[in-house]
Amino acid sequence: MPLETAVDLRLVLVYLPPSLREILERLPPSLTGALEEIRVRQGRPLAIKTDRQDCFLDQRGNVTDSPTAAYRVSAEDLWKTVQLISQSSVYAFEEEFRQGFLTLPGGHRVGLAGKAVLDGGVLKTLRDIGSLCFRIARAVPGAARRLLPYLINRQEGRPYHTLIVSPPRAGKTTILRDLVRQLSYGVDELRIPGYSLGVVDERGEIAASYEGVPQHDLGPRVDVLDHCPKAIGMLMLLRSMSPHVIATDEIGRQQDVDAVWEMVYTGVSVLATVHAGRFEELERRPYLRDLVAERVFQRYIFLSRRKGPGTLEGIWDEHRKLLLPGQ
């Protein structure tokens, strides 16, 4: 993957209380530049993940492998953090708590774990939050450039239906974001025109929209539906914005798959991502296996973390013919 754009961690640290913020502000640039996650768990060590290590932090911001030497997150630390991410109104963010995450400005995401509150057997929200996971979002302009020549159907003049496949934290949203950006601008040297794209950003991670405006550069020909369920959003964009391409993240539910079929029958190209590591894993997913068996997706991009996030394992066509070997 090309070099990532710098991330202003202040956009994340502002959501932490001073007791935690001061520890993280002491990290050296070598760690902040590679930071992927901040883990805040009540009564347990303050932890971080980079692209190469999983470790704890002590009171002075020093890295340690010893849980007993690390700073222990207090109940007050956690409570203050929850107040900051919810703007002191947990009830106003009940839908986000029900989904188990909030998206912060810049596309950074906070995962939540705690006590599930059920209503008639259906998850209503989370309370008594005990763990938070801050996931750091980074845009990587140019990340998808090498892939583009394999994703365009020259005869039909449009992108192939493409599925980006990877385990968690392996770069699939980053690649999807850059594909959207490059298709929106167009690439003259590859004779790729600019396309009109609709993005259904259910988790707010692709565009990182703030008050309706994408904070990531997705190009000049993009319309974004922010925090809208994928199945609903794809149909809304199809009817209202007439896109050439619809992009969305992490499909997997029956209604998502049904919406993909709807797009295919209307001539709109689909770009999507899914959690998996191999074709065999896709075939074991109850709803996705039909898409694979019917060869709906014409291109499969497989990623991993083998050499760090965004390692390309290869591009295959719908017949499982390898088009571009991995790194």
Beta strands, then each sheet from edge to edge (+ up, - down):
strand 1: 35-41
strand 2: 47-50
strand 3: 54-57
strand 4: 63-64
strand 5: 101-103
strand 6: 109-119
strand 7: 122-135
strand 8: 152-153
strand 9: 158-159
strand 10: 162-166
strand 11: 197-201
strand 12: 222-226
strand 13: 245-248
strand 14: 269-275
strand 15: 299-304
strand 16: 311-317
strand 17: 322-325
sheet 1: 4+ 3- 2+ 1- 7+ 6- 5+
sheet 2: 8+ 9-
sheet 3: 12+ 11+ 13+ 14+ 10+ 15+ 16- 17+
end
